[in-house]
């Protein structure tokens, strides 16, 4: 496919995805002690659906969305030509291989290289979809490593509500339900801060954004 046509197709499909996401979820963004800013950030969120990053991507203002890339598993997005097109051309994902025995590059190096180009990122520090009764799974160390190695980058917690009910695991047809995406105040690792202490702080900052009925469930 010629580059010009491929680029046009990617823009049109990206627009269609945003319209569809808004139609199905009527999603709205809530900024709590935080504002949408063009400065470089890492948005980190709870993870219960394969559509999570799409919802965050959808509610970001267009100028911020254009320079924000989700971090996603290449082993998932390379499974079909359509997924590959969406992952690489539509959302410009930073694709990493989550299989330690199959990859030949360090995922953290790939993430840091992406940040060094000046973009913002969307990540899911639980590392995999949460299909348990727990509100979130323990965080992996990646978010700590990012903050320590790129301390100038703000980390913004993002709570996605209800999308796991819109796109239940194993279902192909989404169920129309209202969703919200709540952005909290930015955090950073303090100089010399212990990894375990920071991950607990980052986890608590995310849980603080959960709706009251969830937080007390």
C-alpha positions, 0 to 999 in steps of 0.5 A, a space after each residue: 500500500 502506498 504510504 500516502 494511502 496508508 496514512 490516510 487509511 490510518 487517520 480515517 480508521 483512528 477517527 472511526 475508532 474514536 467515534 465508535 468508542 464514544 458512541 458505545 461508552 459515552 465516555 467522559 474525562 474527569 481531571 482531579 487535581 490535574 489538567 490536560 497539559 502538553 508536557 511529556 507524561 506517562 499515563 498509567 492505568 488499571 487494566 481490565 480490558 483490551 480496549 483500555 488504552 483506546 478509551 484513554 486515547 479517545 478522551 485526551 485532547 487531539 493535540 495531546 493524543 497526537 503525541 501520546 503512544 500506548 505501550 502494548 504487547 507485540 505478541 498480541 498486536 502482531 496476531 493479524 494484519 488488522 491488529 498490526 495496522 491498528 497497533 503500528 499505523 493508527 495508534 503508533 504503539 510502542 510494541 514490546 514482546 512480553 515473552 522473556 524467552 522470545 524477545 531479543 531487546 529489553 522492553 525498558 530500553 524500548 520504552 525509554 527510547 520512545 520517551 527520548 523522542 519527546 512523546 508521552 506514553 500510556 502504560 499498564 503497570 499491572 503487566 496484564 489484564 486483571 480478571 480477579 476480584 481485586 481492584 488492581 494487581 501488584 505493580 511491576 517495577 517498570 513504572 519505578 524504573 521509568 521515573 528513576 531514569 527519566 525523572 523529568 517525566 510526570 506520571 499521571 494515574 488514570 482510573 478507567 471505570 466500567 470498560 471491563 463490563 463493556 468488553 467482557 473477556 471472550 465477548 466479541 460484541 461490546 455492551 453499551 455502558 457509560 464509562 469514565 476516565 479519571 486523571 489524578 495529580 502527577 507523581 514522581 519518584 523522589 531521589 533515592 526513594 525505595 522501589 517498594 515504597 514508590 510502587 505502593 505510593 503509585 498504586 495508592 494514587 491510582 486506587 484513590 481515583 476509584 469510585 467510592 462504591 468500588 473503593 469500599 467494596 
